[in-house]
């Protein structure tokens, strides 16, 4: 339940347009709904400003359908991350309005009007084409949480001139998400070129000594550029969520 939904409900009771009994029925699903295998947190948006997001990896199609349907019934927008295309096809067929964002590997069902609740733009910068999936997960998440999002792709440090050519866009952003695998140098360079906060996302892209993203993760953690914040390997969702939260105007909710 969104804060504005709760406010409308209370105002309806106050004005007499809705009975106390009807309001109590509406509030029964707060703070959570017990599906047996999952407890859906309908109270989260009231507490944190953003609704519950579902991690799809490891869940069956039937479980995702049940969770998404419950969130949708409660009036929330739905975001399910890390969904296999085969599983996604089943979910989309069962949940009205659901769609699959293939690049981000996410199922989305939006039923509320999107509002820009940010102070500026979240800029998602991607080192290479192989990092696009993680970058798109970050971009989609930030957008769904009410931020205007712009993207800059394929500006890794192997061709530094490509990044220097967009330096003005780095400084114009409110928050930057920098996504890179291999040696993970991109966030340090980005932060060295601008004053904006940078959220670094290491990806598991790279040959053997990249160690599935550990090399990029450690490189970002020991960055010599001040102000780089690091999320987990391949965690585009976490970066997008953090960026949207940092960008959000005080008092607003997603």
URGICOR-V179171 format. One record per helix or strand. SS is the DSSP state (2 for helix, 1 for strand). FROM is the first residue (numbers start at 1). TO is the last residue. Records with the same first field share a line. If there is no record, write none. Layout:
SS->FROM-TO + FROM-TO
//
This chain:
2->3-15 + 20-27 + 44-48 + 61-73 + 85-94 + 129-144 + 157-164 + 167-172 + 186-193 + 208-221 + 236-247
1->32-34 + 39-41 + 54-55 + 78-81 + 99-101 + 106-109 + 118-118 + 121-126 + 148-152 + 175-180 + 197-202 + 228-231 + 248-248
//
